[in-house]
Structures are given as C-alpha cells and as structure tokens.
Amino acid sequence: MNRKTCSKIARFRISSHNLRIETGRHEKPKIPSEDRTCLKCNLNEVEDEIHCLVTCPSYSLFRENLNMIARKYIGNYNTLNNMGKFKAIMTSKEPEVLINLGKFLLQADV
C-alpha cells in the first residue's frame, strides 16, 4: 500500500477528514453535530464516517469494490447492520480489505 493510501486510512480513523461531522465544528458559528447533515445526498443523515463508508448513495459507485472484497473476506458481512459493516471494515486486518478501503477513501476524497 502506498503512503498516500495509508495516510487516508489513518486520517479517516482518527477523524481528520473532510466530512461535515468534523468540518462543522470549525465553522463560525459552530454547527450543532445533529445539524451537520450530508450535502451530497437527500437522506438527511449526519455526514459522519458510517454514513460515508456504508450508506451515502453518492459514494455507492466507489463503494462497490470495497463491498465485494468485504463480502469475500468478512464471513457474515451481508448479515451485518450498518454499524457492524463499518466496524468489520475498520477493524479488518485483511490486506485486500485495507487496500480497497484506501481506494474508496481516495476516490471519495474524504
């Protein structure tokens, strides 16, 4: 995995990214966390890490390969709820899952 991909994963894990859940707290006046909804879709959900990685339809094309790899390496992936899928991907030690997580984050530019 190249340095840029590793950096994207690390920044996503420590919440040093461009999702509104983080950027909204730096705006003046500060946006309440429950009002930091995603501007890329109409689900009216807070744009946080789970929304980005699992549910936002705007990232669905980028997510296809990640989901395919996750189903291959995470046995019960299809039966997990959104939080479970997020945790399974984020805690995976499988190189293919990590590589595709990095690709997703680079493509989604978060």
N, C-alpha and C positions, 0 to 999 in steps of 0.2 A: 504494500500500500504506500502511495507516495505521501510526502509531507503535507501537502495541501488537504488531502482527504483525511489524514489523521487529525489535522488541525480542526477541520469542520466537525468531525465527530466529537472531539474534546470540547469544542466551544458549545456544541449543542447539549452535551451532557452537563456542562456547568452553567447553562442558561446565559451564555454570552453570544447571543444571536440577534437576529432582526425581527423576531416575532413580536406582536403587539403586547403580549404579556410582559415583556421586558422594556420595549421602547416607550410604552405608555406611561411608565413611572418616571421617565426623564422629561416628559413634556411639561410645559407650564400653561395652565395649571395641571397638576398631576391627574391623570385619568384613573378613576377607580378601577381596580382589577376586573370587576364584573362587567365593566363597560369597554374593555379592550377587545372587542369582537373582531373577527376576521373580516377584512375588507375585500378579500378575494373570492368569497362565496356568499351565499344567502342563507346559510344555516343558523346565523345569529348566535354562534358559539364563540367563546373566548378563544382568541388565536394563541394557543399555548402549544407545547411540544406534542401532546397527544393529538390535538386537533390536526396539526400539521402532518404528523407521521402516519396517522391512522384514518382520519375521517374527512378532511377537506377535499371536496371534489376538484378543486383547482390543481391539486397535486396528483390526481389519480393516474395520469399517464406516467409520471415519474415513479409512482409507487408500484406499478405493475410488476416490474422485475424483482423489486425487493420482496413483494408478497409471494412471488413464485419461489424464490430462494428460501424465504422463511418457511413456507409450507414443506419444502424439501427437507430442511434441517431441524425444524421445530415440530416434533411429532403431532402435537394436538393443536397446532396453530389455528386451524379452521374453527375449532370449537371455543376458542377464547373470546372473551368480550374485548372491547377496545382497550381497556386498561391492561388486560392480560397480554394482548398483542404488543402493546407498547413496551411493557416490562420484558417480554420474551425477546424482542428485538434488541432492546437496550442492554440486556444482560447476557446476550449470546456471546460465546467465545469462539463460535464457528467463523473461521476466516471469510468464507463466502458471504455470510450474513453481514459481517462488518464491512466488507468491501462494497456490498450493494447498499448498505446504509449510507456509507460515504458518498457513493454515486448519487443516491437520492438527494442528500443534503446539498451536494454541489449543483445538481440540476434545479432543485427547488430554490436555491440561492437564499437559504435561511441562515 
